[in-house]
Amino acid sequence: MKEFVKVMKALSDINRVKIIKLLQHKMMCVCELRAALGIAQPTVSKHLKLLENAGLVVSKKEGLWVNYLLTDGNASPYAASMLGNLRHWLDQDSGLKEIIEKLPDIRRDLICNI
């Protein structure tokens, strides 16, 4: 039961659900997620930690970058189920559509001045 509650709590915040929906489109770093969501970097990091602890997101270090992507759900049947359902849910949400349309313009090389 604890594993189920952990996944549900991780998805109980609108910004965490948005992060899941954004990561369906591409792997992203914290600075890209911060730019997409318009929230502070520490807040994004906290959300990612909760999502990672629930088995919904994994981090992958590549050089200077820590990239985040969705898990395959193998660690938890609850995470797998919710990730599968979220692929089909909320696609018509206007706020989410706006953010997703901006994704091609959110580039880490411009955001982080590299």
C-alpha positions, -999 to 999 in steps of 0.1 A, spaced: 0 0 0 29 24 8 42 22 -28 7 30 -42 4 60 -19 39 73 -28 30 73 -65 -4 90 -59 12 116 -37 38 123 -63 11 130 -88 -10 151 -65 7 184 -75 -2 201 -108 35 210 -115 46 174 -110 19 163 -135 31 189 -159 67 177 -155 55 141 -164 36 155 -195 67 175 -206 90 145 -202 67 125 -225 80 148 -253 117 149 -245 144 144 -219 150 176 -200 173 192 -175 162 213 -145 169 246 -162 147 236 -192 119 225 -168 122 257 -148 119 278 -180 89 258 -193 70 259 -160 81 294 -148 89 282 -113 121 284 -92 149 260 -97 148 246 -61 111 239 -65 117 220 -98 144 200 -81 122 192 -52 94 180 -75 118 159 -95 131 142 -63 96 133 -53 88 119 -88 121 100 -88 114 85 -53 80 73 -66 96 55 -96 81 78 -122 113 97 -133 150 88 -135 180 110 -138 209 104 -162 242 123 -159 257 133 -192 288 154 -189 278 186 -171 241 179 -174 217 159 -153 188 149 -176 155 137 -165 133 112 -183 103 90 -176 110 55 -163 98 24 -180 77 17 -149 94 -16 -141 101 -6 -105 65 -2 -96 33 -15 -112 15 17 -99 41 39 -116 38 19 -148 0 22 -147 -1 59 -141 26 67 -167 6 46 -192 -26 64 -184 -10 98 -184 1 93 -220 -35 96 -230 -48 120 -203 -48 158 -203 -38 162 -239 -66 187 -244 -57 209 -214 -52 244 -228 -25 254 -202 -5 222 -209 -9 226 -247 6 261 -244 37 249 -225 42 219 -249 40 242 -279 69 263 -264 91 233 -260 110 237 -292 120 272 -282 133 261 -248 169 253 -254 194 247 -226 223 263 -246 203 296 -245 190 293 -210 223 284 -193 245 306 -215 268 279 -226 
